[in-house]
């Protein structure tokens, strides 16, 4: 399984980190005026229409503060300052608690810095608040696959495809997951009947294909994260 990756920062370790880097950049592009470039069939939450120079009404999210915090967080993250980047995001979320871009970037940083449980929580919350966006589902699949939880990874990818049936990346990742499921099934069949030549041969073939799909041998981390199309700006919810 392969990953897309942003040039903003080099991945540390397996493809898992990649998931999240390119998505954050594209995520931003989808939330403002650039949302007009959305792929056919993608459902993007409506953008806030408040002009940037408009005063912030009490109780309303501060779009300007959120955008500034996001820019700062990305810069810090690109410099390898994950803790400072998370602090910047926390500051932005105080101004716009439901800002999807900030929350998405939080998941990116959490996953990259080894905070897997927190990243799973972050992306799970995004799938609940924005179920129509496929990328958070795909990210969850990547994180689950990295843990060897291929059943949950499959379920998350199926959710991504339901959200956007034309989502090629999720289909490809799902194919990789099916490959791992096949490997598991043949392994169990061979363990139950070591004399089965059929199970042995199929296991060998599926392992050979798996090695070609992910030659570094790190299949769990390699689930390809999608290029992030989602983006719900501050004030969406």
N, CA, C and O of each residue as an XYZ file, in Angstrom:
948
protein
N       0.838     -1.191      0.000
C       0.000      0.000      0.000
C       0.870      1.236      0.000
O       1.848      1.323      0.743
N       0.510      2.190     -0.836
C       1.330      3.383     -0.974
C       0.681      4.580     -0.310
O      -0.507      4.564      0.012
N       1.477      5.617     -0.109
C       0.976      6.838      0.505
C       1.290      8.040     -0.354
O       2.307      8.086     -1.045
N       0.399      9.011     -0.298
C       0.691     10.309     -0.887
C       1.363     11.131      0.185
O       1.058     10.980      1.368
N       2.272     11.998     -0.213
C       2.979     12.771      0.802
C       3.241     14.181      0.331
O       3.500     14.433     -0.846
N       3.168     15.081      1.269
C       3.439     16.485      0.970
C       4.935     16.730      0.950
O       5.690     16.089      1.681
N       5.353     17.652      0.117
C       6.763     18.012      0.092
C       7.120     18.913      1.254
O       8.286     19.259      1.446
N       6.127     19.290      2.023
C       6.382     20.229      3.110
C       7.285     19.639      4.177
O       8.038     20.358      4.834
N       7.207     18.331      4.347
C       8.009     17.727      5.381
C       8.307     16.294      5.043
O       7.450     15.593      4.505
N       9.490     15.848      5.342
C       9.905     14.496      5.048
C       9.262     13.550      6.033
O       9.177     13.890      7.213
N       8.792     12.355      5.610
C       8.152     11.455      6.535
C       9.155     10.823      7.466
O      10.298     10.581      7.079
N       8.741     10.549      8.698
C       9.578      9.826      9.624
C       9.093      8.396      9.640
O       8.013      8.120     10.162
N       9.868      7.474      9.079
C       9.482      6.082      9.121
C       8.566      5.725      7.984
O       8.762      6.157      6.849
N       7.564      4.933      8.295
C       6.732      4.310      7.270
C       5.798      5.288      6.613
O       5.710      6.458      6.984
N       5.094      4.762      5.608
C       4.200      5.580      4.801
C       3.072      6.175      5.623
O       2.394      7.093      5.163
N       2.857      5.671      6.827
C       1.753      6.161      7.645
C       1.799      7.672      7.765
O       0.767      8.332      7.640
N       2.986      8.236      8.009
C       3.099      9.683      8.164
C       2.559     10.405      6.945
O       1.978     11.485      7.054
N       2.756      9.802      5.784
C       2.395     10.444      4.547
C       0.943     10.759      4.452
O       0.553     11.784      3.893
N       0.182      9.939      4.961
C      -1.256     10.108      4.913
C      -1.644     11.518      5.114
O      -2.460     12.087      4.390
N      -1.093     12.020      6.027
C      -1.695     13.133      6.630
C      -1.087     14.408      6.134
O      -1.687     15.470      6.299
N       0.078     14.355      5.531
C       0.755     15.594      5.169
C       0.120     16.259      3.965
O      -0.250     17.432      4.033
N      -0.012     15.546      2.877
C      -0.560     16.166      1.680
C      -1.997     16.550      1.905
O      -2.480     17.527      1.332
N      -2.689     15.793      2.734
C      -4.097     16.055      2.928
C      -4.327     17.399      3.560
O      -5.261     18.110      3.189
N      -3.490     17.763      4.512
C      -3.709     19.025      5.203
C      -3.656     20.190      4.230
O      -4.461     21.116      4.327
N      -2.715     20.156      3.292
C      -2.584     21.246      2.326
C      -3.795     21.297      1.411
O      -4.341     22.370      1.157
N      -4.216     20.140      0.915
C      -5.343     20.121     -0.007
C      -6.628     20.428      0.740
O      -7.550     21.041      0.202
N      -6.670     19.989      1.994
C      -7.822     20.278      2.838
C      -8.094     21.783      2.861
O      -9.239     22.220      2.743
N      -7.045     22.552      3.011
C      -7.200     24.005      3.045
C      -7.693     24.525      1.715
O      -8.548     25.409      1.666
N      -7.165     23.988      0.645
C      -7.549     24.466     -0.680
C      -9.024     24.257     -0.941
O      -9.640     24.989     -1.716
N      -9.584     23.259     -0.292
C     -10.985     22.954     -0.533
C     -11.924     23.798      0.291
O     -13.132     23.760      0.059
N     -11.421     24.559      1.245
C     -12.353     25.237      2.097
C     -12.655     26.659      1.717
O     -13.721     27.163      2.072
N     -11.803     27.310      1.037
C     -12.073     28.692      0.702
C     -12.583     28.833     -0.710
O     -13.335     27.984     -1.188
N     -12.179     29.903     -1.388
C     -12.600     30.095     -2.773
C     -12.195     28.937     -3.655
O     -12.860     28.656     -4.651
N     -11.091     28.243     -3.299
C     -10.624     27.143     -4.139
C     -11.550     25.947     -4.083
O     -11.342     24.971     -4.803
N     -12.547     26.006     -3.259
C     -13.474     24.879     -3.176
C     -14.172     24.634     -4.501
O     -14.729     23.560     -4.726
N     -14.142     25.611     -5.362
C     -14.766     25.432     -6.671
C     -14.076     24.352     -7.479
O     -14.619     23.877     -8.477
N     -12.873     23.958     -7.054
C     -12.134     22.939     -7.779
C     -12.482     21.539     -7.296
O     -11.828     20.575     -7.693
N     -13.478     21.408     -6.463
C     -13.832     20.114     -5.902
C     -14.114     19.098     -6.993
O     -14.637     19.427     -8.058
N     -13.747     17.828     -6.697
C     -13.979     16.767     -7.663
C     -15.454     16.476     -7.772
O     -16.192     16.664     -6.806
N     -15.907     16.015     -8.939
C     -17.324     15.704     -9.106
C     -17.776     14.690     -8.079
O     -17.104     13.684     -7.853
N     -18.897     14.949     -7.463
C     -19.460     14.021     -6.510
C     -19.047     14.301     -5.078
O     -19.670     13.785     -4.150
N     -18.008     15.109     -4.872
C     -17.567     15.392     -3.521
C     -18.566     16.319     -2.847
O     -19.064     17.267     -3.454
N     -18.850     16.028     -1.582
C     -19.779     16.858     -0.835
C     -18.995     17.623      0.205
O     -18.435     17.033      1.130
N     -18.953     18.920      0.060
C     -18.179     19.758      0.956
C     -19.137     20.602      1.778
O     -20.042     21.219      1.216
N     -18.962     20.648      3.105
C     -19.844     21.490      3.918
C     -19.800     22.931      3.442
O     -18.753     23.396      2.990
N     -20.890     23.633      3.532
C     -20.934     25.008      3.033
C     -19.941     25.899      3.746
O     -19.750     25.792      4.957
N     -19.314     26.774      2.991
C     -18.314     27.670      3.567
C     -18.975     28.856      4.238
O     -20.084     29.261      3.888
N     -18.267     29.400      5.209
C     -18.724     30.616      5.851
C     -18.639     31.759      4.857
O     -17.655     31.875      4.127
N     -19.651     32.597      4.820
C     -19.684     33.685      3.846
C     -19.202     35.009      4.446
O     -19.148     36.015      3.739
N     -18.854     35.028      5.718
C     -18.470     36.284      6.345
C     -17.173     36.800      5.756
O     -16.208     36.038      5.689
N     -17.094     38.045      5.327
C     -15.843     38.596      4.807
C     -14.803     38.667      5.914
O     -15.139     38.798      7.091
N     -13.542     38.578      5.525
C     -12.471     38.544      6.512
C     -12.355     39.842      7.296
O     -11.817     39.849      8.403
N     -12.851     40.938      6.738
C     -12.723     42.199      7.446
C     -13.971     42.515      8.271
O     -14.071     43.591      8.861
N     -14.913     41.586      8.311
C     -16.124     41.821      9.082
C     -15.837     41.619     10.565
O     -15.039     40.750     10.918
N     -16.462     42.392     11.434
C     -16.255     42.197     12.872
C     -16.829     40.849     13.307
O     -17.825     40.377     12.760
N     -16.187     40.246     14.293
C     -16.637     38.954     14.801
C     -17.715     39.184     15.842
O     -17.482     39.863     16.842
N     -18.877     38.629     15.617
C     -19.969     38.774     16.563
C     -19.732     37.872     17.757
O     -19.158     36.793     17.607
N     -20.157     38.285     18.935
C     -19.992     37.466     20.132
C     -20.627     36.081     19.942
O     -21.760     35.962     19.476
N     -19.886     35.060     20.308
C     -20.404     33.704     20.191
C     -20.196     33.074     18.833
O     -20.458     31.883     18.659
N     -19.729     33.853     17.858
C     -19.486     33.329     16.514
C     -18.008     32.948     16.364
O     -17.142     33.559     16.990
N     -17.724     31.945     15.538
C     -16.322     31.563     15.343
C     -15.541     32.662     14.641
O     -16.065     33.345     13.761
N     -14.302     32.825     15.031
C     -13.433     33.835     14.446
C     -12.651     33.192     13.303
O     -11.636     32.530     13.523
N     -13.140     33.398     12.083
C     -12.527     32.779     10.913
C     -11.094     33.260     10.722
O     -10.210     32.482     10.363
N     -10.873     34.540     10.963
C      -9.525     35.076     10.772
C      -8.538     34.450     11.741
O      -7.428     34.087     11.354
N      -8.939     34.322     13.001
C      -8.049     33.724     14.005
C      -7.765     32.273     13.678
O      -6.646     31.792     13.863
N      -8.781     31.575     13.190
C      -8.600     30.165     12.839
C      -7.630     30.022     11.676
O      -6.758     29.152     11.692
N      -7.780     30.877     10.667
C      -6.895     30.813      9.504
C      -5.453     31.135      9.886
O      -4.515     30.505      9.398
N      -5.292     32.109     10.753
C      -3.948     32.472     11.205
C      -3.319     31.345     12.008
O      -2.136     31.044     11.849
N      -4.115     30.725     12.870
C      -3.608     29.618     13.680
C      -3.226     28.427     12.806
O      -2.228     27.752     13.061
N      -4.034     28.176     11.768
C      -3.740     27.066     10.868
C      -2.432     27.307     10.121
O      -1.604     26.405      9.994
N      -2.257     28.511      9.637
C      -1.020     28.843      8.915
C       0.193     28.688      9.838
O       1.226     28.152      9.438
N       0.052     29.159     11.057
C       1.151     29.061     12.012
C       1.451     27.603     12.352
O       2.612     27.202     12.436
N       0.391     26.813     12.546
C       0.570     25.403     12.894
C       1.282     24.654     11.774
O       2.164     23.836     12.037
N       0.911     24.923     10.547
C       1.553     24.253      9.417
C       3.029     24.623      9.313
O       3.873     23.775      9.022
N       3.326     25.877      9.549
C       4.718     26.324      9.501
C       5.531     25.622     10.588
O       6.627     25.126     10.324
N       5.006     25.581     11.781
C       5.709     24.927     12.889
C       5.877     23.434     12.630
O       6.923     22.850     12.912
N       4.845     22.844     12.098
C       4.900     21.409     11.813
C       5.962     21.104     10.758
O       6.703     20.129     10.881
N       6.032     21.945      9.716
C       7.035     21.766      8.669
C       8.442     21.907      9.225
O       9.391     21.348      8.676
N       8.575     22.654     10.311
C       9.877     22.834     10.958
C      10.171     21.730     11.973
O      11.219     21.739     12.618
N       9.252     20.790     12.111
C       9.458     19.697     13.053
C       9.058     20.021     14.474
O       9.400     19.281     15.396
N       8.342     21.109     14.669
C       7.944     21.533     16.018
C       6.491     21.121     16.277
O       5.580     21.949     16.266
N       6.305     19.828     16.508
C       4.951     19.295     16.624
C       4.206     19.835     17.838
O       3.026     20.175     17.745
N       4.886     19.915     18.968
C       4.216     20.394     20.180
C       3.759     21.837     20.017
O       2.646     22.196     20.403
N       4.634     22.661     19.441
C       4.264     24.059     19.221
C       3.126     24.164     18.200
O       2.247     25.017     18.325
N       3.154     23.296     17.197
C       2.085     23.307     16.193
C       0.749     22.938     16.828
O      -0.275     23.546     16.517
N       0.753     21.957     17.707
C      -0.486     21.574     18.396
C      -0.981     22.706     19.289
O      -2.185     22.934     19.404
N      -0.050     23.409     19.917
C      -0.450     24.549     20.756
C      -1.106     25.627     19.905
O      -2.077     26.253     20.331
N      -0.579     25.845     18.707
C      -1.178     26.833     17.799
C      -2.587     26.409     17.399
O      -3.495     27.236     17.312
N      -2.757     25.124     17.158
C      -4.084     24.621     16.802
C      -5.050     24.790     17.964
O      -6.202     25.180     17.771
N      -4.579     24.495     19.174
C      -5.428     24.687     20.357
C      -5.885     26.139     20.452
O      -7.040     26.417     20.773
N      -4.979     27.046     20.174
C      -5.323     28.470     20.211
C      -6.388     28.786     19.168
O      -7.342     29.514     19.444
N      -6.221     28.234     17.967
C      -7.208     28.476     16.919
C      -8.559     27.879     17.237
O      -9.594     28.470     16.931
N      -8.553     26.707     17.851
C      -9.821     26.050     18.169
C     -10.592     26.770     19.277
O     -11.807     26.613     19.398
N      -9.885     27.551     20.076
C     -10.592     28.367     21.065
C     -11.424     29.437     20.359
O     -12.499     29.815     20.825
N     -10.908     29.914     19.233
C     -11.633     30.931     18.467
C     -12.697     30.316     17.565
O     -13.728     30.933     17.297
N     -12.440     29.094     17.098
C     -13.374     28.414     16.178
C     -13.371     26.925     16.507
O     -12.685     26.152     15.837
N     -14.113     26.512     17.510
C     -14.050     25.131     18.005
C     -14.395     24.063     16.972
O     -13.917     22.932     17.071
N     -15.211     24.405     15.992
C     -15.646     23.404     15.018
C     -14.916     23.511     13.684
O     -15.342     22.908     12.699
N     -13.839     24.260     13.638
C     -13.120     24.423     12.384
C     -12.541     23.085     11.939
O     -11.687     22.511     12.614
N     -13.015     22.597     10.802
C     -12.614     21.268     10.337
C     -11.155     21.226      9.908
O     -10.486     20.210     10.097
N     -10.655     22.306      9.337
C      -9.259     22.318      8.903
C      -8.311     22.195     10.089
O      -7.348     21.429     10.051
N      -8.592     22.949     11.133
C      -7.753     22.865     12.329
C      -7.813     21.463     12.931
O      -6.791     20.906     13.333
N      -8.992     20.912     12.988
C      -9.136     19.569     13.566
C      -8.429     18.530     12.705
O      -7.809     17.598     13.218
N      -8.531     18.703     11.390
C      -7.857     17.780     10.489
C      -6.343     17.871     10.660
O      -5.652     16.854     10.727
N      -5.839     19.106     10.729
C      -4.395     19.287     10.909
C      -3.935     18.702     12.241
O      -2.825     18.180     12.347
N      -4.785     18.791     13.248
C      -4.442     18.181     14.537
C      -4.212     16.681     14.362
O      -3.239     16.131     14.879
N      -5.110     16.027     13.635
C      -4.942     14.600     13.398
C      -3.662     14.288     12.644
O      -2.989     13.298     12.932
N      -3.326     15.133     11.678
C      -2.091     14.974     10.916
C      -0.882     14.976     11.860
O      -0.023     14.096     11.801
N      -0.844     15.966     12.707
C       0.311     16.127     13.599
C       0.340     15.017     14.641
O       1.404     14.486     14.959
N      -0.806     14.674     15.162
C      -0.853     13.610     16.167
C      -0.335     12.291     15.608
O       0.435     11.585     16.259
N      -0.765     11.972     14.405
C      -0.312     10.717     13.799
C       1.186     10.752     13.530
O       1.892      9.777     13.788
N       1.663     11.869     13.015
C       3.078     11.975     12.678
C       3.963     11.900     13.911
O       5.077     11.380     13.845
N       3.481     12.410     15.026
C       4.290     12.458     16.238
C       4.079     11.240     17.134
O       4.527     11.225     18.281
N       3.399     10.222     16.611
C       3.248      8.985     17.361
C       2.093      8.961     18.326
O       1.966      8.016     19.104
N       1.245      9.969     18.303
C       0.080      9.996     19.188
C      -1.088      9.310     18.477
O      -2.087      9.948     18.143
N      -0.950      8.029     18.255
C      -1.907      7.306     17.421
C      -3.307      7.301     18.016
O      -4.285      7.514     17.300
N      -3.412      7.064     19.304
C      -4.738      7.048     19.932
C      -5.439      8.392     19.762
O      -6.627      8.456     19.445
N      -4.683      9.459     19.979
C      -5.263     10.792     19.830
C      -5.662     11.053     18.387
O      -6.711     11.642     18.129
N      -4.829     10.617     17.443
C      -5.152     10.812     16.026
C      -6.417     10.056     15.652
O      -7.263     10.573     14.922
N      -6.546      8.843     16.148
C      -7.757      8.063     15.865
C      -8.973      8.779     16.431
O     -10.012      8.851     15.776
N      -8.852      9.306     17.636
C      -9.972     10.046     18.229
C     -10.323     11.273     17.391
O     -11.496     11.574     17.172
N      -9.293     11.973     16.926
C      -9.516     13.184     16.138
C     -10.241     12.876     14.833
O     -11.223     13.536     14.492
N      -9.756     11.870     14.102
C     -10.376     11.548     12.826
C     -11.742     10.889     13.008
O     -12.633     11.062     12.177
N     -11.901     10.145     14.082
C     -13.221      9.565     14.356
C     -14.251     10.669     14.566
O     -15.364     10.603     14.044
N     -13.865     11.688     15.339
C     -14.782     12.807     15.571
C     -15.116     13.524     14.271
O     -16.256     13.943     14.070
N     -14.130     13.667     13.385
C     -14.396     14.303     12.094
C     -15.363     13.471     11.264
O     -16.236     14.029     10.599
N     -15.226     12.142     11.290
C     -16.161     11.307     10.519
C     -17.569     11.412     11.074
O     -18.545     11.263     10.338
N     -17.674     11.664     12.355
C     -19.003     11.799     12.962
C     -19.627     13.149     12.647
O     -20.831     13.242     12.407
N     -18.809     14.192     12.650
C     -19.325     15.538     12.397
C     -19.475     15.843     10.909
O     -20.341     16.622     10.512
N     -18.627     15.223     10.093
C     -18.662     15.428      8.646
C     -18.627     14.073      7.933
O     -17.660     13.770      7.235
N     -19.660     13.264      8.099
C     -19.632     11.910      7.516
C     -19.564     11.911      5.996
O     -19.204     10.902      5.389
N     -19.907     13.034      5.380
C     -19.898     13.101      3.920
C     -18.490     13.289      3.346
O     -18.300     13.204      2.132
N     -17.527     13.538      4.194
C     -16.153     13.737      3.738
C     -15.397     12.417      3.809
O     -15.312     11.826      4.885
N     -14.847     11.938      2.698
C     -14.227     10.607      2.687
C     -12.846     10.539      3.314
O     -12.460      9.489      3.827
N     -12.092     11.631      3.286
C     -10.694     11.563      3.721
C     -10.503     11.175      5.183
O      -9.628     10.358      5.470
N     -11.272     11.716      6.116
C     -11.075     11.266      7.497
C     -11.304      9.756      7.662
O     -10.617      9.105      8.449
N     -12.269      9.204      6.918
C     -12.465      7.749      6.954
C     -11.211      7.036      6.458
O     -10.768      6.051      7.049
N     -10.647      7.545      5.368
C      -9.451      6.927      4.807
C      -8.280      6.999      5.789
O      -7.504      6.052      5.917
N      -8.166      8.132      6.478
C      -7.094      8.279      7.458
C      -7.242      7.279      8.602
O      -6.262      6.708      9.080
N      -8.470      7.084      9.022
C      -8.710      6.084     10.067
C      -8.271      4.709      9.584
O      -7.666      3.945     10.337
N      -8.573      4.398      8.340
C      -8.165      3.101      7.788
C      -6.655      2.946      7.834
O      -6.146      1.874      8.160
N      -5.941      4.013      7.508
C      -4.489      3.972      7.538
C      -3.978      3.693      8.943
O      -3.079      2.876      9.140
N      -4.556      4.375      9.906
C      -4.128      4.196     11.293
C      -4.471      2.800     11.805
O      -3.672      2.170     12.499
N      -5.659      2.326     11.459
C      -6.036      0.975     11.884
C      -5.137     -0.071     11.228
O      -4.711     -1.026     11.877
N      -4.852      0.112      9.944
C      -3.994     -0.846      9.245
C      -2.605     -0.879      9.858
O      -1.983     -1.938      9.942
N      -2.115      0.279     10.288
C      -0.795      0.348     10.902
C      -0.752     -0.469     12.189
O       0.309     -0.938     12.601
N      -1.897     -0.632     12.809
C      -1.977     -1.433     14.040
C      -2.297     -2.897     13.761
O      -2.355     -3.716     14.678
N      -2.501     -3.211     12.506
C      -2.856     -4.583     12.160
C      -4.328     -4.879     12.301
O      -4.737     -6.035     12.202
N      -5.135     -3.856     12.529
C      -6.586     -4.044     12.677
C      -7.228     -3.897     11.296
O      -7.830     -2.870     10.987
N      -7.091     -4.928     10.480
C      -7.527     -4.814      9.094
C      -9.048     -4.848      8.956
O      -9.587     -4.358      7.964
N      -9.738     -5.414      9.927
C     -11.197     -5.410      9.851
C     -11.751     -3.992     10.011
O     -12.650     -3.583      9.276
N     -11.214     -3.256     10.965
C     -11.643     -1.869     11.127
C     -11.179     -1.018      9.948
O     -11.884     -0.108      9.510
N      -9.999     -1.320      9.446
C      -9.511     -0.587      8.270
C     -10.454     -0.792      7.093
O     -10.774      0.158      6.379
N     -10.891     -2.009      6.890
C     -11.827     -2.285      5.799
C     -13.125     -1.508      5.995
O     -13.638     -0.904      5.053
N     -13.652     -1.524      7.209
C     -14.895     -0.819      7.479
C     -14.757      0.684      7.225
O     -15.656      1.309      6.664
N     -13.630      1.254      7.641
C     -13.419      2.684      7.434
C     -13.324      3.023      5.954
O     -13.838      4.052      5.517
N     -12.672      2.165      5.185
C     -12.566      2.409      3.743
C     -13.920      2.262      3.061
O     -14.222      3.001      2.124
N     -14.720      1.336      3.509
C     -16.067      1.204      2.949
C     -16.894      2.453      3.239
O     -17.700      2.879      2.412
N     -16.688      3.036      4.421
C     -17.373      4.297      4.741
C     -16.895      5.417      3.815
O     -17.690      6.245      3.371
N     -15.595      5.435      3.528
C     -15.055      6.458      2.625
C     -15.675      6.337      1.242
O     -16.004      7.342      0.612
N     -15.833      5.118      0.776
C     -16.399      4.894     -0.554
C     -17.887      5.216     -0.583
O     -18.401      5.704     -1.589
N     -18.571      4.946      0.507
C     -19.987      5.339      0.580
C     -20.121      6.854      0.523
O     -21.052      7.386     -0.081
N     -19.175      7.543      1.162
C     -19.217      9.005      1.146
C     -18.922      9.549     -0.242
O     -19.506     10.551     -0.653
N     -18.012      8.891     -0.973
C     -17.653      9.337     -2.322
C     -17.343      8.107     -3.170
O     -16.199      7.653     -3.197
N     -18.340      7.561     -3.864
C     -18.140      6.325     -4.631
C     -17.042      6.412     -5.687
O     -16.501      5.381     -6.086
N     -16.705      7.596     -6.142
C     -15.662      7.743     -7.160
C     -14.272      7.928     -6.558
O     -13.324      8.269     -7.266
N     -14.155      7.707     -5.276
C     -12.910      7.932     -4.550
C     -11.914      6.819     -4.880
O     -11.891      5.784     -4.215
N     -11.098      7.037     -5.903
C     -10.192      6.003     -6.416
C      -9.205      5.530     -5.362
O      -8.917      4.337     -5.272
N      -8.689      6.445     -4.572
C      -7.685      6.091     -3.585
C      -8.235      5.112     -2.546
O      -7.552      4.167     -2.151
N      -9.467      5.346     -2.110
C     -10.070      4.446     -1.135
C     -10.302      3.072     -1.749
O     -10.137      2.052     -1.079
N     -10.685      3.044     -3.019
C     -10.852      1.754     -3.691
C      -9.525      0.999     -3.743
O      -9.473     -0.207     -3.498
N      -8.463      1.718     -4.062
C      -7.145      1.077     -4.128
C      -6.723      0.563     -2.754
O      -6.239     -0.561     -2.621
N      -6.912      1.397     -1.741
C      -6.568      0.969     -0.392
C      -7.397     -0.240      0.039
O      -6.902     -1.147      0.708
N      -8.660     -0.231     -0.357
C      -9.511     -1.357     -0.004
C      -9.010     -2.636     -0.674
O      -9.065     -3.715     -0.084
N      -8.523     -2.510     -1.908
C      -7.931     -3.667     -2.574
C      -6.743     -4.201     -1.799
O      -6.571     -5.414     -1.676
N      -5.917     -3.298     -1.273
C      -4.774     -3.724     -0.461
C      -5.239     -4.439      0.811
O      -4.641     -5.424      1.244
N      -6.313     -3.923      1.391
C      -6.841     -4.558      2.599
C      -7.383     -5.949      2.272
O      -7.176     -6.896      3.031
N      -8.077     -6.067      1.142
C      -8.571     -7.386      0.741
C      -7.419     -8.364      0.535
O      -7.542     -9.555      0.823
N      -6.321     -7.858      0.042
C      -5.142     -8.700     -0.132
C      -4.664     -9.233      1.220
O      -4.320    -10.408      1.346
N      -4.645     -8.385      2.196
C      -4.224     -8.812      3.530
C      -5.243     -9.762      4.171
O      -4.876    -10.684      4.899
N      -6.519     -9.523      3.889
C      -7.535    -10.445      4.382
C      -7.382    -11.819      3.741
O      -7.553    -12.847      4.397
N      -7.059    -11.821      2.459
C      -6.839    -13.094      1.772
C      -5.632    -13.816      2.362
O      -5.666    -15.029      2.568
N      -4.585    -13.079      2.627
C      -3.396    -13.680      3.235
C      -3.744    -14.310      4.588
O      -3.320    -15.423      4.899
N      -4.511    -13.584      5.368
C      -4.911    -14.098      6.679
C      -5.738    -15.366      6.547
O      -5.534    -16.331      7.284
N      -6.677    -15.359      5.602
C      -7.546    -16.518      5.422
C      -6.753    -17.750      4.965
O      -6.957    -18.852      5.474
N      -5.850    -17.549      4.002
C      -5.051    -18.683      3.522
C      -4.108    -19.185      4.615
O      -3.854    -20.386      4.720
N      -3.596    -18.273      5.416
C      -2.731    -18.674      6.521
C      -3.501    -19.551      7.506
O      -2.988    -20.565      7.980
N      -4.724    -19.154      7.806
C      -5.539    -19.946      8.732
C      -5.897    -21.300      8.127
O      -5.915    -22.318      8.818
N      -6.180    -21.294      6.828
C      -6.507    -22.556      6.165
C      -5.313    -23.503      6.188
O      -5.465    -24.701      6.428
N      -4.135    -22.960      5.937
C      -2.930    -23.791      5.919
C      -2.582    -24.286      7.322
O      -2.122    -25.415      7.496
N      -2.808    -23.422      8.327
C      -2.550    -23.836      9.705
C      -3.497    -24.952     10.132
O      -3.112    -25.853     10.877
N      -4.736    -24.887      9.654
C      -5.718    -25.918     10.009
C      -5.456    -27.227      9.278
O      -5.773    -28.306      9.779
N      -4.869    -27.120      8.080
C      -4.588    -28.329      7.284
C      -3.247    -28.167      6.570
O      -3.212    -27.805      5.394
N      -2.148    -28.431      7.272
C      -0.813    -28.261      6.681
C      -0.575    -29.113      5.438
O       0.351    -28.849      4.671
N      -1.402    -30.127      5.240
C      -1.229    -30.985      4.065
C      -1.896    -30.406      2.822
O      -1.753    -30.943      1.724
N      -2.623    -29.312      3.003
C      -3.347    -28.723      1.879
C      -2.385    -27.988      0.952
O      -1.867    -26.924      1.289
N      -2.161    -28.560     -0.194
C      -1.280    -27.936     -1.172
C      -1.919    -26.672     -1.747
O      -1.242    -25.681     -2.021
N      -3.234    -26.734     -1.919
C      -3.948    -25.579     -2.471
C      -3.788    -24.359     -1.573
O      -3.454    -23.277     -2.054
N      -4.027    -24.525     -0.260
C      -3.895    -23.405      0.669
C      -2.459    -22.900      0.708
O      -2.212    -21.695      0.763
N      -1.505    -23.850      0.677
C      -0.093    -23.456      0.707
C       0.283    -22.637     -0.521
O       0.945    -21.605     -0.407
N      -0.139    -23.097     -1.694
C       0.213    -22.401     -2.926
C      -0.438    -21.010     -2.995
O       0.190    -20.037     -3.410
N      -1.701    -20.942     -2.582
C      -2.388    -19.646     -2.610
C      -1.762    -18.673     -1.615
O      -1.650    -17.477     -1.883
N      -1.358    -19.205     -0.465
C      -0.703    -18.343      0.524
C       0.605    -17.798     -0.036
O       0.929    -16.626      0.153
N       1.346    -18.645     -0.719
C       2.608    -18.201     -1.310
C       2.372    -17.128     -2.373
O       3.115    -16.150     -2.451
N       1.338    -17.317     -3.186
C       1.042    -16.353     -4.247
C       0.609    -15.002     -3.672
O       1.049    -13.950     -4.137
N      -0.250    -15.044     -2.664
C      -0.751    -13.789     -2.120
C       0.368    -13.050     -1.387
O       0.398    -11.819     -1.375
N       1.279    -13.795     -0.782
C       2.416    -13.148     -0.126
C       3.370    -12.547     -1.148
O       3.958    -11.492     -0.909
N       3.522    -13.200     -2.259
C       4.361    -12.660     -3.316
C       3.784    -11.356     -3.850
O       4.513    -10.390     -4.075
N       2.473    -11.337     -4.049
C       1.819    -10.119     -4.519
C       1.914     -9.021     -3.464
O       2.163     -7.860     -3.788
N       1.714     -9.395     -2.195
C       1.792     -8.407     -1.117
C       3.172     -7.772     -1.066
O       3.298     -6.574     -0.814
N       4.210     -8.572     -1.305
C       5.576     -8.042     -1.293
C       5.785     -7.044     -2.422
O       6.535     -6.081     -2.263
N       5.136     -7.259     -3.554
C       5.246     -6.330     -4.678
C       4.465     -5.054     -4.424
O       4.882     -3.965     -4.820
N       3.330     -5.201     -3.760
C       2.518     -4.032     -3.438
C       3.243     -3.133     -2.454
O       3.199     -1.908     -2.570
N       3.907     -3.742     -1.491
C       4.635     -2.985     -0.474
C       5.996     -3.618     -0.266
O       6.187     -4.379      0.682
N       6.950     -3.309     -1.146
C       8.248     -3.972     -1.100
C       9.050     -3.714      0.158
O       9.978     -4.465      0.462
N       8.706     -2.645      0.910
C       9.454     -2.400      2.140
C       9.001     -3.310      3.263
O       9.588     -3.316      4.345
N       7.947     -4.084      3.000
C       7.481     -5.038      3.990
C       6.644     -4.438      5.093
O       6.211     -5.147      6.001
N       6.409     -3.133      5.026
C       5.654     -2.485      6.092
C       4.228     -2.256      5.633
O       3.771     -1.115      5.561
N       3.524     -3.328      5.323
C       2.198     -3.208      4.738
C       1.203     -2.471      5.623
O       0.431     -1.660      5.113
N       1.192     -2.723      6.937
C       0.186     -2.037      7.738
C       0.268     -0.520      7.656
O      -0.757      0.158      7.587
N       1.495      0.017      7.663
C       1.648      1.462      7.644
C       1.429      2.043      6.269
O       1.308      3.258      6.112
N       1.377      1.184      5.274
C       1.365      1.693      3.925
C       0.017      2.019      3.353
O      -0.061      2.440      2.199
N      -1.044      1.848      4.094
C      -2.340      2.152      3.503
C      -2.334      3.572      2.990
O      -2.023      4.505      3.730
N      -2.667      3.736      1.760
C      -2.545      5.035      1.124
C      -3.581      6.021      1.615
O      -4.776      5.755      1.483
N      -3.174      7.150      2.178
C      -4.143      8.150      2.572
C      -4.528      8.996      1.387
O      -3.683      9.255      0.529
N      -5.696      9.413      1.305
C      -6.124     10.164      0.162
C      -5.645     11.579      0.192
O      -5.284     12.120      1.238
N      -5.648     12.164     -0.964
C      -5.392     13.597     -0.995
C      -6.612     14.269     -0.401
O      -7.746     13.993     -0.794
N      -6.371     15.131      0.526
C      -7.480     15.666      1.276
C      -8.302     16.632      0.493
O      -7.836     17.712      0.129
N      -9.529     16.250      0.228
C     -10.449     17.157     -0.440
C     -11.338     17.867      0.557
O     -11.838     18.946      0.239
N     -11.567     17.325      1.749
C     -12.576     17.915      2.605
C     -12.165     19.266      3.097
O     -10.973     19.571      3.129
N     -13.063     20.046      3.462
C     -12.703     21.235      4.154
C     -13.916     21.985      4.572
O     -14.661     22.499      3.737
N     -14.123     22.055      5.841
C     -15.209     22.858      6.351
C     -14.613     23.982      7.151
O     -14.054     23.744      8.221
N     -14.712     25.194      6.669
C     -14.097     26.298      7.360
C     -14.769     26.600      8.682
O     -15.819     26.047      9.011
N     -14.150     27.478      9.420
C     -14.719     27.899     10.697
C     -16.114     28.440     10.476
O     -16.383     29.140      9.499
N     -16.982     28.108     11.390
C     -18.344     28.609     11.301
C     -19.270     27.696     10.555
O     -20.452     28.005     10.402
N     -18.750     26.543     10.070
C     -19.609     25.630      9.325
C     -20.648     25.020     10.230
O     -21.801     24.835      9.841
N     -20.222     24.701     11.468
C     -21.140     24.029     12.388
C     -21.548     24.957     13.495
O     -22.320     24.570     14.372
